[in-house]
Amino acid sequence: MIFEQAELHIKPNLEKDFLTAFNKAKFIIASMKGFINIDLLKCIEKENTYLLLVKWETLNDHEIGFRKSDQYQEWKQLLHHFYEPFPKVYHYESVLK
Amino acid sequence: MIFEQAELHIKPNLEKDFLTAFNKAKFIIASMKGFINIDLLKCIEKENTYLLLVKWETLNDHEIGFRKSDQYQEWKQLLHHFYEPFPKVYHYESVLK
């Protein structure tokens, strides 16, 4: 299992619109092969800052299966204009026994 | 529910020792009031980089209950010397419906 993680910085005054869009977009990503779970977390200490955490079965399910899909174009259209700067996405694996 | 999150940068060549220490330290934090869950994730793209995610019932369970406790001194002694630079810790709340 792989965690996709990104810190999202939302343009000022657009947080409400972003959350509305995200609540639509989550159904797009949730329909993809290898998708396990998604969470969107709001930072308490930093304004307009969110943490996106998506669990995938494999790295390829995210990087190829999702990012090369038509559904990714819908996700992008719904969400990418809210970000400033554009987020860096990283992948993680659990190491706890 | 609150997520404590920190990006951990482990000094070179100490990752194995860090993981051994972490597998002891997790039992310390897991015994605290308000603790729900812990995960330690290793970054695929960035060397020596981990993500610590701890779920707490409330912010005070982490910031006061744990950080002002004797157990925190044990946690600190086991782990803090592995970090360079010292991590910034943030707190997050889930916003998904």
N, CA and C atoms of all chains as a GROMACS GRO file, in nm:
protein
  582
    1MET      N    1   0.084  -0.121   0.000
    1MET     CA    2   0.000   0.000   0.000
    1MET      C    3   0.087   0.126   0.000
    2ILE      N    4   0.046   0.224  -0.077
    2ILE     CA    5   0.122   0.348  -0.097
    2ILE      C    6   0.036   0.467  -0.052
    3PHE      N    7   0.100   0.562   0.016
    3PHE     CA    8   0.031   0.687   0.050
    3PHE      C    9   0.079   0.796  -0.046
    4GLU      N   10  -0.015   0.858  -0.115
    4GLU     CA   11   0.014   0.980  -0.190
    4GLU      C   12  -0.011   1.097  -0.095
    5GLN      N   13   0.087   1.189  -0.088
    5GLN     CA   14   0.074   1.300   0.006
    5GLN      C   15   0.109   1.430  -0.062
    6ALA      N   16   0.028   1.532  -0.039
    6ALA     CA   17   0.060   1.665  -0.094
    6ALA      C   18   0.010   1.772   0.002
    7GLU      N   19   0.095   1.873   0.023
    7GLU     CA   20   0.051   1.990   0.100
    7GLU      C   21  -0.009   2.089   0.001
    8LEU      N   22  -0.134   2.125   0.025
    8LEU     CA   23  -0.207   2.212  -0.069
    8LEU      C   24  -0.221   2.352  -0.010
    9HIS      N   25  -0.180   2.451  -0.087
    9HIS     CA   26  -0.198   2.591  -0.045
    9HIS      C   27  -0.308   2.652  -0.132
   10ILE      N   28  -0.419   2.687  -0.068
   10ILE     CA   29  -0.536   2.735  -0.142
   10ILE      C   30  -0.533   2.889  -0.149
   11LYS      N   31  -0.563   2.940  -0.268
   11LYS     CA   32  -0.563   3.086  -0.286
   11LYS      C   33  -0.659   3.152  -0.185
   12PRO      N   34  -0.623   3.267  -0.132
   12PRO     CA   35  -0.706   3.334  -0.031
   12PRO      C   36  -0.850   3.353  -0.078
   13ASN      N   37  -0.943   3.339   0.015
   13ASN     CA   38  -1.086   3.359  -0.009
   13ASN      C   39  -1.152   3.253  -0.098
   14LEU      N   40  -1.079   3.149  -0.131
   14LEU     CA   41  -1.138   3.045  -0.218
   14LEU      C   42  -1.156   2.912  -0.145
   15GLU      N   43  -1.135   2.911  -0.014
   15GLU     CA   44  -1.141   2.784   0.059
   15GLU      C   45  -1.278   2.718   0.051
   16LYS      N   46  -1.386   2.798   0.060
   16LYS     CA   47  -1.521   2.741   0.056
   16LYS      C   48  -1.547   2.676  -0.080
   17ASP      N   49  -1.509   2.748  -0.187
   17ASP     CA   50  -1.527   2.694  -0.323
   17ASP      C   51  -1.441   2.568  -0.344
   18PHE      N   52  -1.320   2.572  -0.290
   18PHE     CA   53  -1.231   2.456  -0.301
   18PHE      C   54  -1.295   2.333  -0.235
   19LEU      N   55  -1.350   2.352  -0.116
   19LEU     CA   56  -1.410   2.238  -0.045
   19LEU      C   57  -1.532   2.182  -0.119
   20THR      N   58  -1.610   2.271  -0.177
   20THR     CA   59  -1.725   2.226  -0.257
   20THR      C   60  -1.676   2.143  -0.376
   21ALA      N   61  -1.573   2.194  -0.444
   21ALA     CA   62  -1.517   2.122  -0.560
   21ALA      C   63  -1.455   1.990  -0.516
   22PHE      N   64  -1.388   1.991  -0.402
   22PHE     CA   65  -1.322   1.869  -0.356
   22PHE      C   66  -1.423   1.760  -0.324
   23ASN      N   67  -1.536   1.799  -0.268
   23ASN     CA   68  -1.639   1.700  -0.234
   23ASN      C   69  -1.704   1.638  -0.359
   24LYS      N   70  -1.688   1.704  -0.474
   24LYS     CA   71  -1.726   1.639  -0.602
   24LYS      C   72  -1.610   1.553  -0.652
   25ALA      N   73  -1.489   1.610  -0.648
   25ALA     CA   74  -1.372   1.545  -0.707
   25ALA      C   75  -1.339   1.412  -0.639
   26LYS      N   76  -1.369   1.402  -0.512
   26LYS     CA   77  -1.334   1.278  -0.439
   26LYS      C   78  -1.403   1.155  -0.499
   27PHE      N   79  -1.521   1.174  -0.559
   27PHE     CA   80  -1.590   1.059  -0.620
   27PHE      C   81  -1.521   1.013  -0.748
   28ILE      N   82  -1.455   1.108  -0.816
   28ILE     CA   83  -1.380   1.073  -0.938
   28ILE      C   84  -1.262   0.983  -0.901
   29ILE      N   85  -1.182   1.027  -0.804
   29ILE     CA   86  -1.063   0.950  -0.766
   29ILE      C   87  -1.104   0.816  -0.702
   30ALA      N   88  -1.214   0.818  -0.627
   30ALA     CA   89  -1.258   0.697  -0.556
   30ALA      C   90  -1.305   0.587  -0.652
   31SER      N   91  -1.328   0.625  -0.778
   31SER     CA   92  -1.376   0.524  -0.875
   31SER      C   93  -1.260   0.454  -0.945
   32MET      N   94  -1.136   0.497  -0.918
   32MET     CA   95  -1.021   0.444  -0.991
   32MET      C   96  -0.974   0.309  -0.936
   33LYS      N   97  -0.915   0.229  -1.026
   33LYS     CA   98  -0.855   0.102  -0.988
   33LYS      C   99  -0.741   0.126  -0.888
   34GLY      N  100  -0.739   0.048  -0.780
   34GLY     CA  101  -0.631   0.059  -0.684
   34GLY      C  102  -0.652   0.164  -0.576
   35PHE      N  103  -0.757   0.244  -0.589
   35PHE     CA  104  -0.787   0.344  -0.486
   35PHE      C  105  -0.834   0.273  -0.359
   36ILE      N  106  -0.780   0.315  -0.243
   36ILE     CA  107  -0.822   0.256  -0.116
   36ILE      C  108  -0.897   0.357  -0.030
   37ASN      N  109  -0.842   0.479  -0.016
   37ASN     CA  110  -0.899   0.572   0.081
   37ASN      C  111  -0.847   0.712   0.053
   38ILE      N  112  -0.926   0.814   0.090
   38ILE     CA  113  -0.880   0.952   0.074
   38ILE      C  114  -0.914   1.030   0.200
   39ASP      N  115  -0.826   1.124   0.237
   39ASP     CA  116  -0.861   1.218   0.343
   39ASP      C  117  -0.806   1.354   0.306
   40LEU      N  118  -0.879   1.457   0.345
   40LEU     CA  119  -0.834   1.594   0.327
   40LEU      C  120  -0.834   1.658   0.465
   41LEU      N  121  -0.716   1.706   0.506
   41LEU     CA  122  -0.699   1.759   0.642
   41LEU      C  123  -0.665   1.908   0.634
   42LYS      N  124  -0.725   1.985   0.723
   42LYS     CA  125  -0.698   2.131   0.726
   42LYS      C  126  -0.600   2.161   0.839
   43CYS      N  127  -0.496   2.238   0.808
   43CYS     CA  128  -0.395   2.269   0.909
   43CYS      C  129  -0.448   2.372   1.009
   44ILE      N  130  -0.422   2.347   1.136
   44ILE     CA  131  -0.465   2.438   1.242
   44ILE      C  132  -0.371   2.559   1.249
   45GLU      N  133  -0.242   2.538   1.229
   45GLU     CA  134  -0.143   2.646   1.249
   45GLU      C  135  -0.118   2.731   1.124
   46LYS      N  136  -0.137   2.675   1.004
   46LYS     CA  137  -0.104   2.750   0.882
   46LYS      C  138  -0.231   2.779   0.802
   47GLU      N  139  -0.254   2.906   0.773
   47GLU     CA  140  -0.373   2.948   0.698
   47GLU      C  141  -0.378   2.888   0.558
   48ASN      N  142  -0.498   2.858   0.513
   48ASN     CA  143  -0.521   2.812   0.374
   48ASN      C  144  -0.441   2.688   0.336
   49THR      N  145  -0.402   2.609   0.434
   49THR     CA  146  -0.314   2.494   0.408
   49THR      C  147  -0.385   2.363   0.442
   50TYR      N  148  -0.378   2.271   0.348
   50TYR     CA  149  -0.443   2.140   0.363
   50TYR      C  150  -0.343   2.029   0.334
   51LEU      N  151  -0.373   1.912   0.386
   51LEU     CA  152  -0.292   1.794   0.357
   51LEU      C  153  -0.382   1.693   0.286
   52LEU      N  154  -0.341   1.655   0.167
   52LEU     CA  155  -0.413   1.552   0.092
   52LEU      C  156  -0.343   1.419   0.116
   53LEU      N  157  -0.418   1.319   0.157
   53LEU     CA  158  -0.363   1.185   0.179
   53LEU      C  159  -0.451   1.086   0.104
   54VAL      N  160  -0.391   1.017   0.008
   54VAL     CA  161  -0.466   0.916  -0.066
   54VAL      C  162  -0.392   0.784  -0.056
   55LYS      N  163  -0.463   0.681  -0.018
   55LYS     CA  164  -0.403   0.547  -0.014
   55LYS      C  165  -0.435   0.474  -0.144
   56TRP      N  166  -0.328   0.418  -0.203
   56TRP     CA  167  -0.340   0.340  -0.328
   56TRP      C  168  -0.279   0.201  -0.305
   57GLU      N  169  -0.327   0.105  -0.382
   57GLU     CA  170  -0.268  -0.030  -0.371
   57GLU      C  171  -0.123  -0.030  -0.417
   58THR      N  172  -0.094   0.038  -0.529
   58THR     CA  173   0.044   0.045  -0.581
   58THR      C  174   0.075   0.187  -0.630
   59LEU      N  175   0.203   0.216  -0.646
   59LEU     CA  176   0.248   0.344  -0.701
   59LEU      C  177   0.193   0.365  -0.842
   60ASN      N  178   0.194   0.258  -0.922
   60ASN     CA  179   0.144   0.270  -1.060
   60ASN      C  180  -0.004   0.300  -1.068
   61ASP      N  181  -0.081   0.254  -0.967
   61ASP     CA  182  -0.225   0.286  -0.968
   61ASP      C  183  -0.244   0.438  -0.965
   62HIS      N  184  -0.156   0.508  -0.892
   62HIS     CA  185  -0.165   0.654  -0.890
   62HIS      C  186  -0.098   0.716  -1.012
   63GLU      N  187   0.029   0.679  -1.034
   63GLU     CA  188   0.109   0.752  -1.132
   63GLU      C  189   0.072   0.721  -1.277
   64ILE      N  190   0.027   0.603  -1.301
   64ILE     CA  191  -0.011   0.568  -1.438
   64ILE      C  192  -0.163   0.556  -1.449
   65GLY      N  193  -0.221   0.465  -1.366
   65GLY     CA  194  -0.365   0.440  -1.374
   65GLY      C  195  -0.448   0.567  -1.361
   66PHE      N  196  -0.415   0.651  -1.263
   66PHE     CA  197  -0.495   0.773  -1.244
   66PHE      C  198  -0.445   0.889  -1.329
   67ARG      N  199  -0.314   0.916  -1.321
   67ARG     CA  200  -0.264   1.039  -1.384
   67ARG      C  201  -0.271   1.038  -1.537
   68LYS      N  202  -0.277   0.919  -1.596
   68LYS     CA  203  -0.287   0.912  -1.743
   68LYS      C  204  -0.432   0.891  -1.788
   69SER      N  205  -0.526   0.905  -1.698
   69SER     CA  206  -0.666   0.873  -1.730
   69SER      C  207  -0.747   0.997  -1.769
   70ASP      N  208  -0.863   0.973  -1.831
   70ASP     CA  209  -0.957   1.083  -1.858
   70ASP      C  210  -1.009   1.142  -1.728
   71GLN      N  211  -1.026   1.055  -1.626
   71GLN     CA  212  -1.078   1.103  -1.497
   71GLN      C  213  -0.983   1.205  -1.434
   72TYR      N  214  -0.852   1.190  -1.459
   72TYR     CA  215  -0.757   1.287  -1.404
   72TYR      C  216  -0.779   1.426  -1.464
   73GLN      N  217  -0.818   1.430  -1.591
   73GLN     CA  218  -0.847   1.559  -1.654
   73GLN      C  219  -0.965   1.628  -1.586
   74GLU      N  220  -1.064   1.549  -1.542
   74GLU     CA  221  -1.180   1.606  -1.470
   74GLU      C  222  -1.138   1.657  -1.333
   75TRP      N  223  -1.058   1.574  -1.262
   75TRP     CA  224  -1.004   1.610  -1.130
   75TRP      C  225  -0.926   1.742  -1.138
   76LYS      N  226  -0.839   1.748  -1.239
   76LYS     CA  227  -0.754   1.865  -1.261
   76LYS      C  228  -0.839   1.990  -1.286
   77GLN      N  229  -0.940   1.976  -1.370
   77GLN     CA  230  -1.025   2.090  -1.404
   77GLN      C  231  -1.103   2.140  -1.281
   78LEU      N  232  -1.143   2.046  -1.197
   78LEU     CA  233  -1.216   2.086  -1.076
   78LEU      C  234  -1.125   2.154  -0.973
   79LEU      N  235  -0.999   2.110  -0.962
   79LEU     CA  236  -0.919   2.149  -0.845
   79LEU      C  237  -0.795   2.233  -0.871
   80HIS      N  238  -0.730   2.215  -0.985
   80HIS     CA  239  -0.594   2.272  -0.996
   80HIS      C  240  -0.588   2.424  -0.990
   81HIS      N  241  -0.695   2.493  -1.027
   81HIS     CA  242  -0.692   2.641  -1.025
   81HIS      C  243  -0.700   2.699  -0.883
   82PHE      N  244  -0.725   2.615  -0.782
   82PHE     CA  245  -0.728   2.666  -0.644
   82PHE      C  246  -0.589   2.674  -0.580
   83TYR      N  247  -0.489   2.610  -0.639
   83TYR     CA  248  -0.358   2.596  -0.575
   83TYR      C  249  -0.261   2.708  -0.613
   84GLU      N  250  -0.192   2.760  -0.515
   84GLU     CA  251  -0.087   2.861  -0.538
   84GLU      C  252   0.013   2.856  -0.423
   85PRO      N  253   0.135   2.802  -0.442
   85PRO     CA  254   0.188   2.747  -0.567
   85PRO      C  255   0.130   2.608  -0.596
   86PHE      N  256   0.167   2.554  -0.712
   86PHE     CA  257   0.120   2.420  -0.746
   86PHE      C  258   0.189   2.318  -0.653
   87PRO      N  259   0.112   2.225  -0.596
   87PRO     CA  260   0.170   2.135  -0.494
   87PRO      C  261   0.271   2.034  -0.547
   88LYS      N  262   0.366   2.001  -0.459
   88LYS     CA  263   0.456   1.888  -0.486
   88LYS      C  264   0.394   1.764  -0.425
   89VAL      N  265   0.390   1.656  -0.502
   89VAL     CA  266   0.329   1.532  -0.454
   89VAL      C  267   0.439   1.431  -0.425
   90TYR      N  268   0.430   1.367  -0.309
   90TYR     CA  269   0.526   1.262  -0.272
   90TYR      C  270   0.451   1.134  -0.239
   91HIS      N  271   0.526   1.025  -0.241
   91HIS     CA  272   0.469   0.893  -0.206
   91HIS      C  273   0.543   0.834  -0.088
   92TYR      N  274   0.468   0.764  -0.004
   92TYR     CA  275   0.523   0.707   0.119
   92TYR      C  276   0.474   0.562   0.136
   93GLU      N  277   0.557   0.487   0.208
   93GLU     CA  278   0.520   0.350   0.247
   93GLU      C  279   0.528   0.338   0.399
   94SER      N  280   0.434   0.268   0.459
   94SER     CA  281   0.439   0.249   0.604
   94SER      C  282   0.556   0.158   0.641
   95VAL      N  283   0.626   0.193   0.750
   95VAL     CA  284   0.741   0.111   0.792
   95VAL      C  285   0.722   0.054   0.932
   96LEU      N  286   0.606   0.081   0.993
   96LEU     CA  287   0.585   0.028   1.129
   96LEU      C  288   0.556  -0.121   1.124
   97LYS      N  289   0.613  -0.190   1.223
   97LYS     CA  290   0.587  -0.334   1.233
   97LYS      C  291   0.447  -0.356   1.290
   98MET      N  292  -1.132   1.472   1.635
   98MET     CA  293  -1.004   1.403   1.620
   98MET      C  294  -0.901   1.494   1.551
   99ILE      N  295  -0.778   1.488   1.598
   99ILE     CA  296  -0.670   1.573   1.550
   99ILE      C  297  -0.557   1.485   1.496
  100PHE      N  298  -0.498   1.528   1.385
  100PHE     CA  299  -0.379   1.460   1.332
  100PHE      C  300  -0.256   1.544   1.366
  101GLU      N  301  -0.162   1.484   1.435
  101GLU     CA  302  -0.029   1.545   1.451
  101GLU      C  303   0.055   1.498   1.332
  102GLN      N  304   0.124   1.591   1.267
  102GLN     CA  305   0.201   1.555   1.148
  102GLN      C  306   0.338   1.620   1.153
  103ALA      N  307   0.441   1.544   1.123
  103ALA     CA  308   0.576   1.601   1.116
  103ALA      C  309   0.655   1.529   1.008
  104GLU      N  310   0.730   1.607   0.930
  104GLU     CA  311   0.823   1.548   0.834
  104GLU      C  312   0.956   1.533   0.906
  105LEU      N  313   1.005   1.410   0.910
  105LEU     CA  314   1.127   1.379   0.986
  105LEU      C  315   1.243   1.355   0.890
  106HIS      N  316   1.353   1.426   0.912
  106HIS     CA  317   1.474   1.406   0.832
  106HIS      C  318   1.576   1.336   0.922
  107ILE      N  319   1.610   1.214   0.885
  107ILE     CA  320   1.698   1.132   0.969
  107ILE      C  321   1.843   1.148   0.923
  108LYS      N  322   1.931   1.164   1.018
  108LYS     CA  323   2.073   1.180   0.985
  108LYS      C  324   2.121   1.060   0.902
  109PRO      N  325   2.208   1.085   0.803
  109PRO     CA  326   2.256   0.976   0.715
  109PRO      C  327   2.314   0.858   0.794
  110ASN      N  328   2.290   0.739   0.746
  110ASN     CA  329   2.342   0.614   0.803
  110ASN      C  330   2.280   0.576   0.938
  111LEU      N  331   2.179   0.650   0.983
  111LEU     CA  332   2.118   0.616   1.111
  111LEU      C  333   1.974   0.566   1.098
  112GLU      N  334   1.932   0.538   0.976
  112GLU     CA  335   1.792   0.499   0.956
  112GLU      C  336   1.757   0.369   1.028
  113LYS      N  337   1.848   0.273   1.025
  113LYS     CA  338   1.819   0.144   1.088
  113LYS      C  339   1.805   0.161   1.239
  114ASP      N  340   1.896   0.238   1.299
  114ASP     CA  341   1.889   0.264   1.444
  114ASP      C  342   1.763   0.343   1.478
  115PHE      N  343   1.729   0.439   1.393
  115PHE     CA  344   1.608   0.518   1.416
  115PHE      C  345   1.485   0.427   1.419
  116LEU      N  346   1.476   0.334   1.322
  116LEU     CA  347   1.358   0.247   1.316
  116LEU      C  348   1.351   0.155   1.438
  117THR      N  349   1.465   0.106   1.484
  117THR     CA  350   1.467   0.024   1.606
  117THR      C  351   1.417   0.106   1.725
  118ALA      N  352   1.467   0.228   1.737
  118ALA     CA  353   1.424   0.315   1.847
  118ALA      C  354   1.276   0.349   1.836
  119PHE      N  355   1.231   0.373   1.713
  119PHE     CA  356   1.090   0.411   1.694
  119PHE      C  357   0.997   0.297   1.734
  120ASN      N  358   1.038   0.175   1.704
  120ASN     CA  359   0.954   0.060   1.740
  120ASN      C  360   0.945   0.039   1.891
  121LYS      N  361   1.038   0.098   1.968
  121LYS     CA  362   1.022   0.103   2.113
  121LYS      C  363   0.935   0.223   2.153
  122ALA      N  364   0.967   0.337   2.095
  122ALA     CA  365   0.902   0.463   2.134
  122ALA      C  366   0.752   0.462   2.108
  123LYS      N  367   0.709   0.388   2.007
  123LYS     CA  368   0.565   0.389   1.974
  123LYS      C  369   0.480   0.337   2.090
  124PHE      N  370   0.537   0.249   2.173
  124PHE     CA  371   0.459   0.197   2.287
  124PHE      C  372   0.443   0.303   2.397
  125ILE      N  373   0.540   0.395   2.403
  125ILE     CA  374   0.531   0.505   2.500
  125ILE      C  375   0.414   0.596   2.464
  126ILE      N  376   0.412   0.640   2.339
  126ILE     CA  377   0.307   0.732   2.296
  126ILE      C  378   0.170   0.663   2.297
  127ALA      N  379   0.169   0.534   2.263
  127ALA     CA  380   0.042   0.461   2.256
  127ALA      C  381  -0.024   0.443   2.393
  128SER      N  382   0.053   0.466   2.500
  128SER     CA  383  -0.004   0.449   2.635
  128SER      C  384  -0.069   0.577   2.686
  129MET      N  385  -0.060   0.687   2.609
  129MET     CA  386  -0.107   0.816   2.659
  129MET      C  387  -0.258   0.833   2.643
  130LYS      N  388  -0.316   0.912   2.733
  130LYS     CA  389  -0.459   0.946   2.724
  130LYS      C  390  -0.485   1.019   2.592
  131GLY      N  391  -0.590   0.981   2.523
  131GLY     CA  392  -0.628   1.050   2.400
  131GLY      C  393  -0.558   1.001   2.275
  132PHE      N  394  -0.461   0.910   2.290
  132PHE     CA  395  -0.394   0.853   2.173
  132PHE      C  396  -0.491   0.762   2.098
  133ILE      N  397  -0.494   0.775   1.965
  133ILE     CA  398  -0.581   0.688   1.884
  133ILE      C  399  -0.499   0.594   1.796
  134ASN      N  400  -0.400   0.650   1.727
  134ASN     CA  401  -0.332   0.570   1.626
  134ASN      C  402  -0.200   0.638   1.585
  135ILE      N  403  -0.103   0.559   1.541
  135ILE     CA  404   0.023   0.616   1.493
  135ILE      C  405   0.064   0.548   1.365
  136ASP      N  406   0.125   0.623   1.273
  136ASP     CA  407   0.188   0.561   1.157
  136ASP      C  408   0.318   0.633   1.126
  137LEU      N  409   0.414   0.559   1.078
  137LEU     CA  410   0.542   0.616   1.034
  137LEU      C  411   0.559   0.572   0.890
  138LEU      N  412   0.572   0.672   0.801
  138LEU     CA  413   0.578   0.645   0.658
  138LEU      C  414   0.713   0.689   0.602
  139LYS      N  415   0.769   0.608   0.517
  139LYS     CA  416   0.898   0.641   0.454
  139LYS      C  417   0.876   0.696   0.314
  140CYS      N  418   0.939   0.808   0.284
  140CYS     CA  419   0.920   0.871   0.153
  140CYS      C  420   0.996   0.794   0.045
  141ILE      N  421   0.929   0.773  -0.069
  141ILE     CA  422   0.990   0.703  -0.181
  141ILE      C  423   1.084   0.796  -0.258
  142GLU      N  424   1.048   0.923  -0.271
  142GLU     CA  425   1.126   1.017  -0.355
  142GLU      C  426   1.240   1.087  -0.281
  143LYS      N  427   1.227   1.107  -0.149
  143LYS     CA  428   1.326   1.186  -0.075
  143LYS      C  429   1.400   1.096   0.024
  144GLU      N  430   1.532   1.093   0.012
  144GLU     CA  431   1.616   1.010   0.100
  144GLU      C  432   1.602   1.049   0.247
  145ASN      N  433   1.609   0.952   0.334
  145ASN     CA  434   1.613   0.975   0.481
  145ASN      C  435   1.494   1.054   0.533
  146THR      N  436   1.383   1.051   0.460
  146THR     CA  437   1.268   1.135   0.498
  146THR      C  438   1.148   1.048   0.532
  147TYR      N  439   1.087   1.082   0.646
  147TYR     CA  440   0.973   1.006   0.697
  147TYR      C  441   0.860   1.102   0.731
  148LEU      N  442   0.739   1.047   0.734
  148LEU     CA  443   0.624   1.125   0.777
  148LEU      C  444   0.566   1.058   0.902
  149LEU      N  445   0.559   1.136   1.007
  149LEU     CA  446   0.497   1.087   1.131
  149LEU      C  447   0.354   1.136   1.135
  150LEU      N  448   0.261   1.043   1.154
  150LEU     CA  449   0.119   1.079   1.166
  150LEU      C  450   0.064   1.016   1.292
  151VAL      N  451   0.019   1.100   1.383
  151VAL     CA  452  -0.041   1.048   1.507
  151VAL      C  453  -0.181   1.105   1.520
  152LYS      N  454  -0.277   1.019   1.544
  152LYS     CA  455  -0.414   1.066   1.568
  152LYS      C  456  -0.438   1.077   1.718
  153TRP      N  457  -0.492   1.193   1.759
  153TRP     CA  458  -0.526   1.219   1.899
  153TRP      C  459  -0.674   1.258   1.907
  154GLU      N  460  -0.732   1.233   2.024
  154GLU     CA  461  -0.872   1.276   2.041
  154GLU      C  462  -0.882   1.428   2.039
  155THR      N  463  -0.791   1.498   2.107
  155THR     CA  464  -0.794   1.645   2.109
  155THR      C  465  -0.651   1.700   2.095
  156LEU      N  466  -0.642   1.829   2.061
  156LEU     CA  467  -0.514   1.898   2.051
  156LEU      C  468  -0.442   1.898   2.187
  157ASN      N  469  -0.518   1.918   2.293
  157ASN     CA  470  -0.457   1.919   2.427
  157ASN      C  471  -0.400   1.783   2.468
  158ASP      N  472  -0.458   1.676   2.419
  158ASP     CA  473  -0.403   1.543   2.451
  158ASP      C  474  -0.258   1.534   2.401
  159HIS      N  475  -0.230   1.596   2.287
  159HIS     CA  476  -0.093   1.597   2.238
  159HIS      C  477  -0.009   1.706   2.305
  160GLU      N  478  -0.060   1.830   2.298
  160GLU     CA  479   0.024   1.945   2.335
  160GLU      C  480   0.046   1.957   2.486
  161ILE      N  481  -0.051   1.916   2.563
  161ILE     CA  482  -0.035   1.924   2.710
  161ILE      C  483  -0.016   1.784   2.768
  162GLY      N  484  -0.115   1.695   2.743
  162GLY     CA  485  -0.110   1.562   2.803
  162GLY      C  486   0.019   1.488   2.773
  163PHE      N  487   0.062   1.490   2.647
  163PHE     CA  488   0.184   1.417   2.612
  163PHE      C  489   0.310   1.501   2.631
  164ARG      N  490   0.309   1.623   2.577
  164ARG     CA  491   0.434   1.701   2.576
  164ARG      C  492   0.480   1.748   2.713
  165LYS      N  493   0.388   1.751   2.809
  165LYS     CA  494   0.428   1.792   2.945
  165LYS      C  495   0.449   1.670   3.036
  166SER      N  496   0.450   1.552   2.979
  166SER     CA  497   0.455   1.429   3.061
  166SER      C  498   0.597   1.376   3.078
  167ASP      N  499   0.613   1.288   3.176
  167ASP     CA  500   0.741   1.216   3.191
  167ASP      C  501   0.767   1.126   3.070
  168GLN      N  502   0.660   1.070   3.016
  168GLN     CA  503   0.674   0.981   2.900
  168GLN      C  504   0.735   1.054   2.780
  169TYR      N  505   0.704   1.184   2.770
  169TYR     CA  506   0.761   1.262   2.658
  169TYR      C  507   0.913   1.271   2.670
  170GLN      N  508   0.962   1.277   2.792
  170GLN     CA  509   1.107   1.281   2.814
  170GLN      C  510   1.172   1.152   2.765
  171GLU      N  511   1.104   1.039   2.784
  171GLU     CA  512   1.156   0.910   2.733
  171GLU      C  513   1.154   0.906   2.579
  172TRP      N  514   1.041   0.951   2.523
  172TRP     CA  515   1.024   0.959   2.377
  172TRP      C  516   1.136   1.042   2.315
  173LYS      N  517   1.158   1.160   2.377
  173LYS     CA  518   1.259   1.255   2.331
  173LYS      C  519   1.400   1.192   2.336
  174GLN      N  520   1.428   1.125   2.446
  174GLN     CA  521   1.560   1.065   2.464
  174GLN      C  522   1.586   0.954   2.359
  175LEU      N  523   1.479   0.879   2.328
  175LEU     CA  524   1.492   0.772   2.228
  175LEU      C  525   1.509   0.826   2.086
  176LEU      N  526   1.443   0.938   2.054
  176LEU     CA  527   1.428   0.976   1.913
  176LEU      C  528   1.494   1.105   1.868
  177HIS      N  529   1.500   1.205   1.956
  177HIS     CA  530   1.532   1.340   1.906
  177HIS      C  531   1.672   1.354   1.848
  178HIS      N  532   1.766   1.270   1.889
  178HIS     CA  533   1.902   1.283   1.836
  178HIS      C  534   1.918   1.231   1.692
  179PHE      N  535   1.812   1.168   1.640
  179PHE     CA  536   1.819   1.120   1.500
  179PHE      C  537   1.784   1.230   1.399
  180TYR      N  538   1.723   1.341   1.444
  180TYR     CA  539   1.667   1.440   1.351
  180TYR      C  540   1.766   1.551   1.318
  181GLU      N  541   1.773   1.585   1.188
  181GLU     CA  542   1.856   1.698   1.144
  181GLU      C  543   1.799   1.751   1.014
  182PRO      N  544   1.733   1.868   1.014
  182PRO     CA  545   1.709   1.958   1.126
  182PRO      C  546   1.598   1.905   1.218
  183PHE      N  547   1.575   1.973   1.328
  183PHE     CA  548   1.468   1.932   1.418
  183PHE      C  549   1.333   1.958   1.350
  184PRO      N  550   1.241   1.860   1.356
  184PRO     CA  551   1.117   1.873   1.279
  184PRO      C  552   1.020   1.979   1.331
  185LYS      N  553   0.946   2.036   1.236
  185LYS     CA  554   0.832   2.122   1.272
  185LYS      C  555   0.708   2.034   1.277
  186VAL      N  556   0.633   2.050   1.384
  186VAL     CA  557   0.512   1.969   1.402
  186VAL      C  558   0.389   2.055   1.378
  187TYR      N  559   0.296   2.003   1.298
  187TYR     CA  560   0.170   2.074   1.273
  187TYR      C  561   0.053   1.983   1.308
  188HIS      N  562  -0.063   2.046   1.324
  188HIS     CA  563  -0.186   1.972   1.358
  188HIS      C  564  -0.292   1.996   1.249
  189TYR      N  565  -0.368   1.894   1.222
  189TYR     CA  566  -0.467   1.899   1.115
  189TYR      C  567  -0.599   1.837   1.163
  190GLU      N  568  -0.707   1.885   1.102
  190GLU     CA  569  -0.841   1.827   1.125
  190GLU      C  570  -0.899   1.782   0.991
  191SER      N  571  -0.968   1.669   0.990
  191SER     CA  572  -1.029   1.622   0.866
  191SER      C  573  -1.147   1.713   0.829
  192VAL      N  574  -1.159   1.744   0.699
  192VAL     CA  575  -1.269   1.831   0.656
  192VAL      C  576  -1.361   1.761   0.557
  193LEU      N  577  -1.334   1.635   0.527
  193LEU     CA  578  -1.420   1.564   0.431
  193LEU      C  579  -1.553   1.529   0.495
  194LYS      N  580  -1.659   1.546   0.414
  194LYS     CA  581  -1.792   1.506   0.462
  194LYS      C  582  -1.804   1.354   0.460
   0.00000   0.00000   0.00000
